């Protein structure tokens, strides 16, 4: 069997890690732990001695933690790396089906199984949006009309809760761009994959369960807004398929003109929020300029 390694980035994973690892029994698994404050590391070390665990001294976020795991896997000679979320569980045969499909269709750098919800009783809600008519007009139609299913369905994006990455894409595109800490890194990776002529697909005969619905997320509105603002700029203007960086620089000029108007009108209550947006925009321009130049070139970017 072709050598593959499962890479799982964890952070306070105790609610899911047992079911996650039980779904990977008999596989070569690497965990990169982002300095969990619960007992994730101790639990894995005590109960899964065959799992390689790499505890970190800080929280590197999803992308960089996976880069550490991918680098470790490649040094072990892995031909494929399967990225698995800590809250996702493989359904029997999932990875074997994906590898078989990739070997028949090497143009696919990223292959994903179908994502079910945690109970396996329906599609994961977000996944159902990725396979909508705009992204692939055949996916739902083939199921509903009882047509013969395609071996693989092309998509512009599917989230990285369960990705099979080929050796070729890792050598050509590299790892996740570290300008993204959490969320957006998989969007950016798919953009880069398409730029370098790799396809992204979902295989309808492979499945995983993603146990994330109805989870409560609590964030302050202010910090959430600014984080989303920064991430949205990076996702839009970091896309190397589009030559749109000039638009971002124009946006910065507009923001600065708006700031002057607010100061002249003595609307000081709105000034601070706009200052923060300007600071973020300037930061993103610097990061995205370097990122775009780097990501256009072929190579094992961000991997060691």
Secondary structure, 3 states (H helix, E strand, C coil): CCCEEEEEEECCCCCCHHHHHHCCCCCCEEEEECCCCCCHHHHHHHHCCCCEEEECCCCCHHHHHHHHHHHHHHHCCCCEEEEECCCEEECCCHHHHHHHHHHHCCCEEEEEEEEEECCCCCECHHHHHHCCCCCCCCHHHHHHCCCCCCCCEECCCCCCCEEEEEHHHHHHCCCCCCCCCCCCHHHHHHHHHHHCCCEEEEEEEEEEEECCCCCCCCCCHHHHHHHHHHHHHHHHHCCCCCCCHHHHHHHHHHHHHHHHHHHHCCCHHHHHHHHHHHHHHHHHHHHHHHHHHHHHCCCCCCCC
